[in-house]
Amino acid sequence: MIIAVFSDVHANQHALEAAWTDIEARQGLPYERIAGTADCDFLFFGHTHLPYQKQVGDTLIVNTGSVGKPKDGDPRAGYVLLTLAKGGAKVEFWRVDYDVAAAARTVRMSGLPHDFAIQLETGGQTPVPA
């Protein structure tokens, strides 16, 4: 079974559990609780915009990253491709170029905080003030 959840942690219980898993990951805590609760072969989620995968027992936990606001220093859009075949599965993280400058300009003109545009341009890395 494959479970994929939307990044909004308030949308449903699986999404909330996925967010807890990511917090646990950053704190070095175990994933066993969430893998057991999800009871699936693959659990895909986002929320933190940081792509990674981790095998926990029979469950592959995958944070898909972000299409439009990555936080890993790579401003390109990211997505995950899951290929299922007899004898196994393969998860690939892909990046796609897009007009980041145009997106940042649109953000600046929209009245949103300018930090949002900077985050797009830097792939989520906040520049250190000079």
N, C-alpha and C positions, 0 to 999 in steps of 0.2 A: 504494500500500500504506500502511496505517496501523499504526503500532506504538504500543501503550500499555503502559507498564510500571508495576508496583506500586512504591511508594515505598521499599521495603526494598532498599537497594543491594546486599545480599548474596544477594538472591533469584535473580538471573540476570545474565548479561553485559550485556544491554541496560540494565538498571537501574543497574548500576555505571557504564556509559558515560554515562548520563543524569546521574548525580551528578557525574561529572567535568566534564561540560559546564557544570553550574551553577557549580561552583567556578571554571572558566575564565571564566564570565560575570562573576562578582564580581571577578575579577582582570583583566578586560578582554582576555582571550586569545581567539583565534579559535575559532569553532564548526565550521570546515570538516572537521576530523578526525572529529568525532562524526557529522556529517551524512553523510559519505562511508562511515563504518563501518555506520551504520544502514541505508543504501540504501533509503529509504522516502520517501513524499510528506509524511507527518505523523509526528512523534515526540512523544508526550505522556508526561509524567512529573510527579512531585511531588518528594518528598524534602525540599526546603528550605521548603516551605509559602509560597513567594513567587510569585504569579502573574505570568507574562509570556509574550510570544511573540516569536520572532525568525525571520525568513526567511533561510535559508542555502542559496544555490543553489536547487535544486528541492525542498528539505525545509523544512517549517514546523515549527520546534521550539517546543513549548508546555509551560510549566510550569503545571500546572492549579491550583496553590495548595493550599488545604486545606479540607476539610469541617468539621473539628472543632478545629483548632488553628492558625489563621492567624498569620502573623508580619509582616503588613503594616500593622498598626494598625487593621484593621477586624475586629471580633469575630464578624461574621456568617459563617455557613457559605458556602463558595464552591465553584463547579463551573464547568465549561466545556461549552459546547454547540457542536458542530461541525455545520454545515449544508453538505452537498455538493449542488451543482447543476451543470448543464451550464455550462461556462465559468468555473467557479471554486468556491471554498470560503470559508466565513465562520466565524471563531472568535469566540464571544461569551463573555465572563467574566460570570457571574451571582453574585449574593449573595442569601442567604435568611436572614431573621430566625429565630432560635430562642431558647429560654429559656436564655440564657447564665448568668443568675444561678443557675438550678436546676442547671445542669451544674457550675458552680463549687462550689456547696454540696455536691454529690455527691462531687466530687473531694476537698474538705476533709474530709468524713466518712469517706472511703475509706482514709485513712492515707497517701495519696500526698503528695508534697511540696506544700506550700501554694503554692509558686511556679507549679505547674501551673494552679491555679485563677486566679491573677493573670494568667497568660498568656492564659487563655480570656477573662477580663474585659476585657483591654486589647488584644486582637488581637495578642498577641505582643510588645507594647511593654513593656519593663521600666520601672516607675516609678522615678524618681530619689528616693532617700531624702531626707526633709526635714531 
